[in-house]
Amino acid sequence: MRRADRLFQIVQLLRGGRLVTARKLAERLEVSERTIYRDIADLASTGVPVEGEAGVGYIMREGFDLPPLMFSRDEIVALVVGARMVRAWGGAAMARAAEEALVKIGAVVPDAERARIAQTQIHAPFSALSVEDRARIDLIEKAVDARAVLSIDYRTEQGENSRRDIRPLGLWFWGRVWTLVAWCELRDDFRSFRIDRIAALGPAGRTFKPERGMLLADFYRRMEKDGVTREA
């Protein structure tokens, strides 16, 4: 959980004037009590009326509310449509996160804007993605973030099969197809992999450091120069 999300959750858990211990907050948010102490101190420093002390518990005075988020009509439409598209075409974890994000936004916007969320009549059709593809998207997204090398079994358009280790750099969505751009250690070059042609993937058990010539920025420069990217 991101720190900003955790702070939001602490405020929500302290609402209602109930005394809540740091241990209970830590268990609920799956962090250490030391982390909760730091978060409480940060909330108090920004004006959130949290009272209490370590070893006793914390309480928030009644009447406090988060400042409302203000969005324009077009911004609300963009947020809702984006969340619905992620729900239809993203990974399973992405889809859940999109739903949760909309709930959080709905909890802190004014009533008129909350109603507009429900009234947005732009929808994404049900996805043709398989459960396996959704799981792959989530795994790849986490690997990109962690710079974790992946081992994959890949089938090309010509039906050729190969196993290789890759450095995942980013995911692209093309309307119905997801592709992964990566540095392929087998080819010693950039390669593009269609998610639906990955027969199997998993962590290789090691991470990689950014290296000149193997970065996403280098891939973009290659695309600007050549205008093509190779598959497998």
N, C-alpha and C positions, 0 to 999 in steps of 0.2 A: 504494500500500500504506500502510495506517495505521501510525503509528509503533509502536504496541503490537505489531502483527503483525510488523513488521520486527525488533524486539528479540527476539521469540520465535524468528524464523527465524535470527538470529545465534547464539543459544544452540544451536539444533539443528545449525547448520553447524560449530560449534566442538566439538561432542561427539566423543569418541573419541581425544582427545589428539593431534590433528594440528595442525601449525602452518599457519595460514591468513593470508595477507596481507590488508591492508585493501583493496588493489586488487581481489583476487579476490572479497572480500565485496561490494565496491561494484558490480562487474560482475554478480554473481549477483542482487543485490537492486535493481539499476538505480538507484542513487543515487550521490552523489559520495563520494570518499574522506573529505572533511571531515565528511560526515554520519556515516560509519562511526566516525571518531575520537570524535565526540560520543556516539554510541550506546555504544561500548565504555566510555567514561568513566562514563556513566550506569549501565551494568550493573555495573561494578566498585564504584560508590558504594553500590549496593543489596546488596552481598555476593556477587554472582556471581563465582566465582574465575577471572577472566580474567587472564592474564599475557601480557606482551609489550610491544612499543613500536612507534611509527610507523616505517615503513621496514624493519622486520624481520618482523613478523607477530604473530599472537596465538594463544594456546593456552589451553584450559580444562582444569584438573586433572580427572583421572578421578574418578568417584564422585559428581560433582555431579548433582543431578536437580532438576527444577522441583517445587515443593511441589504435592502432589496437590489437584485441585479436588474439592470435596465437594458433591454434589447429592443432594437427596431423590429418592425414587422418582418423585413427581409432577413434579418439575423435569426429570428425565431424559425422561420421557414427553413433556412439553411441548416440550422441545428437539428431540427426534427427530421428533415429529409436525409441528412447525412447519417443520423442514428438509424433510421429505417433501412438505409442501404447497407450499413455495416451489419445490421441484424440479419439481412437477407443474404449478404455475400461475404461476410467476414468470417474469421475464425470463431469458434464457440466462445472463447473467453472475450474476444472483441465484442461479440453480440451482447453478452451479459453486461459488459462494461458500458456499452451504448445505452442500454435500458436504464442502468443505474445512474448514468450521467443525466438523462432526461428527468428521472425522479428527483435528483438533487437540484436541478435547475428549477423544476416545478415547485420545489419547496421554498425557494427564496425569491421568486419573482412576484410582482404584484398580481392581483387576481385577474386583471384584464389580459396580461400576458400569459398567465397560466391557461386561461380559456383558449387563447390563440393556439397554444400547443396542441390541444385536443381538436381544434377546428382545421388544422392544416391538412388539406386533402390531396396530398401528393404521396404516393405509396410506391414501395418497391415490391415486385412480385416475389413469390417464394423462390428460394435459391435452388439451383440444380447441383449445388455442391454436396458432395457426399460427407458423411460424418468423418471419414478418414481425411479428406481434403481440409475440412475445418480444423481438425487436430494438427495437421501439418502446418497450416498457416500460423496457428498459435505457437507451435514449437519453433518455427523459423523466425517469427517476429521476436521471440525471446532470445534466440541465438544471435540475431542481428544486434540486439541491444547489449548482449553480454560479450560480443565478439568471440563466440564459441564456434570452433570448427565443427562442421557436420559431415558425417559419412552418409552417402546416398547411393541407392541403386536407381539408375535412370534408363529410361527407354526413349530413344529418339523417334522422330517422325518416320524414319525409315525402318524402325523396328529393331535397331541395334541396342544392345544392353551393355551397360558398363557400371562399374563401381568406382567411386572416387571420393576424395575428401575435398571439401570446398570451404571457402571463407564467405559466409553470407553477408551481403552488403545492403540489400533492400528488396522490398516487394512492390510489384506493380500490378494494378488491376486494369484489365482491358475491356471491361464490359461483361464478359462471361468467363474470362480466363485470367488466372493469376500467374505471374511469372516471378521467378527469383533471379536477381542478378547477383553473381558471386565471382570471386576469384577461384578458378579451378586449379588445384594443385597438380592434377594429372596433366592438363593442357598447358599449365603455366601461363594462363591468360584469362581474360574475362570471358564468362559464358553466361547464357540465359537459359534457365530451366523452367519448363512449364510444370506447375504444381501437380496437375493431373497426370503427368507422365513420370512422377517420382514413385517408384514401386515401394521403396522403403527408405527411411532416414532415421538417424539417431545421432546423438552427440559422439564426437570422436574422442572426447575425454581431454581436450586441450583447448586453449584459447589462442588468439593471434593478436599481434600488435599492429597498429596502422603502419604501413610501409609505403614510401613514395613509389608511385607507379602502380600500386595495387588498391588505391583508394576509390571511393565512389566518385570523387571529383575527377579522378583520372579517367574513369569510365565515361563521365559526361563529356570530357574533352575529346575522347575517342569518338563518341557518338556525333559530336559537332563536326568533327573532321571527316569521318567516314560515312556517317549516317546509317550504319548497320551494327547489329550485335549478333554474334554467333550463338547458335544453340548447341549445347553439349560440346 
